[in-house]
Amino acid sequence: MIVEASTPTRIDLAGGTIDIWPLYLFHENAQTVNFAIDRYATCRIETRDDGRIVLQSRDRGIRVEAYSVDELSGDDELELLSKLVYFFKPQSGLTITADCMAPAGAGLGGSSALNIAVCGAFNRMLGDKYADEQLLHIAANVETQVIKVPAGMQDYYPPLYGGVASIHLKTERLEREEIRVDIDELESRVVLCYTGKPRHSGTNNWEIFKKHIDGDREIFKLFDNIRDTAARMRAALVAGDFDNLGAILAEEWENRKRLSATVSTPRIDELIEIARSNGAVGAKVCGAGGGGCVTFITEKGRKEEVEKSLLRAGADVIEFKIDRVGLRVREVAGF
């Protein structure tokens, strides 16, 4: 049997970090806003007759082999894949081949997208045993085991559902609200670039998380501000108010930088200033910061000008389209 799955990564516009349990429980009406993009994570699972388990990552160039599921419990080379295999406990040997188009440490939720792709593929092999909401929690809990600090929840929704959405972080449940927008207009206002330096979200978020749990009043206030900015971002998208998106994104960034001295870097600051001089009206890092990708909102008609200025500065501009589907799973015919 062969099952293939693909999932989009994402650009987060507002509300990140507050989606880590239990932080959102202390900020009423917390939400995040993000959208899925066509920088895909892919997974292919093929059963084997020899009982071996072979894990291989194309983008990282790593291969791990084992003769039993239990052997994988201590693997740290392809730890996410190993822990997912350990959770699903396949009854036969298999080969898992994984790949991701997003640069490593880009802040685009690549590991979460791959996580959902593998979960989706395994779930199909099990006859769709788990509902979507269960897959979200399986993915988050397994990733927490890998990064060894609490995982945020927003990154699993774009890979699973695609589109533009607000994730409402309620006490009783997490609720995804699809935001219907002019996709072409949104794409024409957003630029994405890679700084050339990866980041480690677990480290950045953990320091902020600890300060919040320890009762840091300044951090608490900043999270209130980030929550309110996310609400304004959602409202602007719902209203089709594209001219205000940049100012809202800039406000999010100002609050986010104050969470930790490691959120921004001199290189990120340099790229933002260059872009602002060439038509960008707002920018922020993707994910936890400290490196990775930066998202820019531009003035109408000035996307190309911003992209060229970033290229001249040595940044890697990443072309993208918004993905509207999310998880795609198929069984390969003939097997």
C-alpha positions as CSV (number, residue, x, y, z in Angstrom):
1,M,0.0,0.0,0.0
2,I,1.2,3.5,-0.8
3,V,-0.3,6.7,0.5
4,E,0.8,10.2,-0.4
5,A,-0.1,13.4,1.4
6,S,0.7,17.0,1.0
7,T,-0.1,20.1,3.2
8,P,0.5,23.8,2.8
9,T,2.7,25.9,5.2
10,R,1.4,29.3,6.4
11,I,2.0,33.0,6.9
12,D,0.9,34.2,10.3
13,L,-0.4,37.8,10.3
14,A,-1.3,38.4,13.9
15,G,-1.8,36.7,17.3
16,G,1.0,34.3,17.4
17,T,2.4,32.8,20.6
18,I,-0.8,33.6,22.5
19,D,-2.0,30.3,20.9
20,I,0.2,28.2,23.3
21,W,-1.8,26.5,26.0
22,P,-2.6,27.8,28.5
23,L,-1.6,31.4,27.7
24,Y,-4.8,32.1,25.7
25,L,-6.9,31.3,28.8
26,F,-5.7,34.5,30.4
27,H,-6.7,36.7,27.5
28,E,-10.4,36.8,26.8
29,N,-11.3,36.7,23.1
30,A,-7.8,35.6,22.1
31,Q,-7.4,34.7,18.4
32,T,-4.8,34.3,15.7
33,V,-5.0,35.2,12.0
34,N,-3.1,33.3,9.3
35,F,-3.3,31.9,5.8
36,A,-2.0,28.8,4.0
37,I,0.5,29.1,1.2
38,D,1.7,26.7,-1.6
39,R,5.1,25.9,-0.1
40,Y,4.2,22.4,0.6
41,A,5.3,19.6,3.0
42,T,4.9,16.2,1.5
43,C,4.9,12.6,2.8
44,R,4.8,9.2,1.1
45,I,4.3,6.1,3.1
46,E,4.9,2.7,1.5
47,T,4.4,-0.6,3.3
48,R,7.2,-3.1,3.1
49,D,7.3,-6.9,3.4
50,D,10.6,-7.2,5.3
51,G,9.5,-5.6,8.6
52,R,12.0,-2.7,8.4
53,I,11.1,0.9,9.1
54,V,12.9,3.4,6.9
55,L,12.6,7.1,7.4
56,Q,14.1,9.6,5.0
57,S,14.0,13.3,4.7
58,R,14.8,14.6,1.2
59,D,15.1,18.3,2.2
60,R,17.5,17.5,5.1
61,G,19.3,14.6,3.5
62,I,18.9,12.3,6.5
63,R,17.9,8.6,6.5
64,V,17.1,6.5,9.6
65,E,16.5,2.7,9.6
66,A,15.1,0.5,12.4
67,Y,13.8,-3.1,12.7
68,S,11.0,-2.3,15.1
69,V,8.8,0.6,16.2
70,D,10.4,0.5,19.7
71,E,13.8,1.1,18.2
72,L,12.6,4.5,17.1
73,S,11.6,5.7,20.6
74,G,15.0,7.2,21.2
75,D,15.8,8.5,17.7
76,D,16.8,12.2,17.6
77,E,17.9,12.5,13.9
78,L,14.3,12.4,12.4
79,E,12.6,12.7,15.8
80,L,9.2,14.0,14.5
81,L,8.8,11.2,12.1
82,S,10.0,8.6,14.6
83,K,7.6,9.8,17.3
84,L,4.7,9.8,14.8
85,V,5.5,6.2,13.8
86,Y,5.8,5.3,17.5
87,F,2.3,6.8,18.1
88,F,0.6,5.2,15.1
89,K,2.4,1.9,15.6
90,P,2.1,0.4,12.1
91,Q,1.6,-3.4,11.9
92,S,4.0,-3.8,9.0
93,G,7.3,-2.5,7.8
94,L,7.2,0.8,5.9
95,T,9.2,3.5,4.2
96,I,8.3,7.1,4.9
97,T,9.7,9.8,2.6
98,A,9.3,13.4,3.7
99,D,10.1,16.7,2.1
100,C,9.3,20.4,2.7
101,M,9.5,23.3,0.3
102,A,9.9,25.9,3.1
103,P,13.5,26.6,4.2
104,A,14.5,25.1,7.5
105,G,13.7,27.4,10.4
106,A,11.7,29.7,8.1
107,G,9.0,30.4,10.6
108,L,6.4,29.2,8.1
109,G,5.2,26.3,10.2
110,G,7.0,23.7,8.1
111,S,7.4,21.1,10.8
112,S,3.7,21.4,11.7
113,A,2.7,21.1,8.1
114,L,4.8,17.9,7.7
115,N,3.3,16.7,11.0
116,I,-0.2,17.0,9.6
117,A,0.8,15.4,6.3
118,V,2.2,12.3,8.1
119,C,-0.8,12.2,10.4
120,G,-3.1,12.4,7.4
121,A,-1.3,9.6,5.5
122,F,-1.3,7.3,8.6
123,N,-4.9,8.1,9.2
124,R,-5.8,7.0,5.7
125,M,-3.9,3.8,6.1
126,L,-6.0,3.2,9.3
127,G,-9.2,3.7,7.5
128,D,-9.7,7.3,8.6
129,K,-9.9,6.3,12.2
130,Y,-9.4,9.8,13.6
131,A,-11.5,12.9,13.0
132,D,-9.9,16.2,12.0
133,E,-10.0,17.7,15.5
134,Q,-8.2,14.6,16.8
135,L,-5.5,14.9,14.2
136,L,-4.9,18.5,15.4
137,H,-4.4,17.4,19.0
138,I,-2.2,14.3,18.0
139,A,0.0,16.6,15.9
140,A,0.4,19.2,18.7
141,N,1.1,16.7,21.4
142,V,3.7,14.8,19.4
143,E,5.4,18.0,18.3
144,T,5.5,19.0,22.0
145,Q,7.4,15.8,22.7
146,V,9.9,16.7,20.0
147,I,10.6,20.4,20.9
148,K,10.2,19.6,24.6
149,V,8.3,22.9,25.3
150,P,4.6,23.6,24.8
151,A,3.5,23.9,21.1
152,G,1.2,26.6,19.8
153,M,-2.0,25.4,18.1
154,Q,-2.4,27.8,15.2
155,D,0.1,26.2,12.9
156,Y,-1.9,22.9,12.5
157,Y,-5.0,24.6,11.1
158,P,-3.6,26.0,7.7
159,P,-2.1,22.6,6.8
160,L,-5.3,20.8,7.5
161,Y,-7.9,23.3,6.1
162,G,-6.0,25.8,3.9
163,G,-7.4,29.2,3.2
164,V,-7.5,32.4,5.2
165,A,-8.7,32.0,8.8
166,S,-9.0,33.3,12.3
167,I,-8.5,30.7,15.1
168,H,-10.6,31.7,18.1
169,L,-8.9,30.4,21.3
170,K,-11.9,29.8,23.5
171,T,-12.0,28.1,27.0
172,E,-14.4,25.4,25.8
173,R,-12.7,24.8,22.4
174,L,-10.6,26.1,19.6
175,E,-12.7,27.3,16.7
176,R,-11.6,28.0,13.1
177,E,-13.4,30.8,11.3
178,E,-12.9,30.9,7.6
179,I,-12.4,34.5,6.4
180,R,-13.7,35.0,2.9
181,V,-11.5,37.6,1.2
182,D,-10.4,38.7,-2.3
183,I,-7.5,36.2,-2.6
184,D,-6.0,38.0,-5.6
185,E,-6.0,41.3,-3.8
186,L,-4.4,39.9,-0.7
187,E,-1.7,38.1,-2.7
188,S,-1.0,41.4,-4.5
189,R,-0.3,43.1,-1.1
190,V,1.9,40.5,0.6
191,V,5.7,39.9,0.1
192,L,7.6,37.1,1.7
193,C,11.3,36.9,2.1
194,Y,13.8,34.6,3.8
195,T,16.5,36.4,5.8
196,G,19.0,33.5,5.2
197,K,19.2,32.7,8.9
198,P,17.0,30.1,10.5
199,R,15.4,30.5,13.9
200,H,14.5,28.1,16.8
201,S,10.9,28.9,17.8
202,G,10.9,26.6,20.8
203,T,13.7,28.7,22.4
204,N,12.1,32.1,21.8
205,N,8.6,31.1,22.7
206,W,9.7,29.2,25.8
207,E,11.4,32.3,27.3
208,I,8.3,34.4,26.7
209,F,6.0,31.6,28.0
210,K,8.0,31.4,31.3
211,K,7.7,35.2,31.8
212,H,4.0,35.1,31.3
213,I,3.5,32.1,33.6
214,D,5.7,33.8,36.2
215,G,3.3,36.8,36.2
216,D,5.3,39.4,34.3
217,R,2.9,42.3,34.0
218,E,4.6,43.9,31.0
219,I,4.4,40.6,29.1
220,F,0.8,40.2,30.1
221,K,0.0,43.7,28.7
222,L,1.8,43.0,25.5
223,F,-0.2,39.8,25.0
224,D,-3.4,41.9,25.5
225,N,-2.1,44.2,22.8
226,I,-1.3,41.3,20.4
227,R,-4.8,39.9,21.0
228,D,-6.4,43.2,20.2
229,T,-4.3,43.6,17.1
230,A,-5.3,40.2,15.9
231,A,-9.0,41.2,16.3
232,R,-8.4,44.3,14.2
233,M,-6.5,42.2,11.6
234,R,-9.5,39.9,11.3
235,A,-12.0,42.7,11.1
236,A,-10.0,44.4,8.3
237,L,-9.9,41.2,6.3
238,V,-13.6,40.5,6.8
239,A,-14.3,44.1,5.7
240,G,-11.9,43.9,2.7
241,D,-10.1,46.9,4.1
242,F,-6.7,46.1,2.5
243,D,-5.4,49.6,2.9
244,N,-5.3,49.2,6.7
245,L,-3.6,45.8,6.8
246,G,-0.1,47.3,6.8
247,A,-0.6,49.6,9.7
248,I,-2.1,46.7,11.7
249,L,0.8,44.4,10.8
250,A,3.3,47.2,11.9
251,E,1.5,47.5,15.2
252,E,1.7,43.8,15.8
253,W,5.4,43.9,15.1
254,E,6.0,46.7,17.5
255,N,4.3,44.8,20.3
256,R,6.0,41.5,19.4
257,K,9.5,43.0,19.4
258,R,8.9,44.1,23.0
259,L,8.3,40.5,24.1
260,S,12.0,39.6,23.8
261,A,15.3,41.1,22.7
262,T,15.8,38.0,20.5
263,V,12.6,38.4,18.4
264,S,14.3,40.8,15.9
265,T,17.8,41.0,14.6
266,P,19.9,43.7,12.9
267,R,19.3,41.9,9.5
268,I,15.6,41.8,10.0
269,D,15.6,45.5,11.0
270,E,17.6,46.3,7.9
271,L,15.3,44.5,5.5
272,I,12.2,46.1,7.0
273,E,13.7,49.6,6.6
274,I,14.7,48.9,3.0
275,A,11.2,47.6,2.2
276,R,9.5,50.5,3.9
277,S,11.5,52.9,1.7
278,N,10.2,51.1,-1.4
279,G,6.5,50.7,-0.7
280,A,6.0,48.5,2.3
281,V,3.7,49.8,5.0
282,G,4.0,47.1,7.6
283,A,6.2,44.0,8.3
284,K,6.8,41.3,10.9
285,V,8.7,38.1,11.3
286,C,7.0,34.8,10.6
287,G,6.7,32.6,13.7
288,A,8.7,33.3,16.8
289,G,11.4,35.5,15.2
290,G,15.1,35.6,15.6
291,G,15.6,34.7,12.0
292,G,13.6,32.9,9.3
293,C,11.1,34.8,7.1
294,V,9.7,38.2,7.1
295,T,6.2,39.2,5.8
296,F,5.5,42.6,4.3
297,I,2.3,44.3,3.5
298,T,2.7,46.8,0.6
299,E,0.9,49.8,-0.8
300,K,-1.4,49.0,-3.6
301,G,0.6,48.3,-6.8
302,R,4.0,48.4,-5.2
303,K,4.6,44.7,-4.5
304,E,7.1,44.3,-7.3
305,E,9.0,47.4,-6.2
306,V,9.3,46.0,-2.6
307,E,10.5,42.6,-4.0
308,K,13.2,44.1,-6.1
309,S,14.5,46.2,-3.2
310,L,14.8,43.1,-1.1
311,L,16.5,41.1,-3.8
312,R,19.1,43.9,-4.2
313,A,19.7,43.7,-0.4
314,G,20.5,40.0,-0.8
315,A,17.3,38.6,0.6
316,D,15.6,35.5,-0.9
317,V,12.1,36.5,-2.0
318,I,9.7,33.6,-1.9
319,E,7.0,33.5,-4.5
320,F,3.7,32.0,-3.2
321,K,0.0,31.6,-3.8
322,I,-2.6,31.1,-1.1
323,D,-3.7,27.5,-0.8
324,R,-7.4,27.0,-0.4
325,V,-7.6,23.2,0.1
326,G,-5.2,22.1,2.9
327,L,-4.5,18.5,3.5
328,R,-4.6,16.3,0.4
329,V,-4.3,12.5,0.7
330,R,-4.4,9.9,-2.0
331,E,-3.7,6.2,-2.3
332,V,-1.5,5.4,-5.2
333,A,-3.4,3.4,-7.8
334,G,-2.2,-0.1,-8.5
335,F,-1.0,-1.0,-5.0
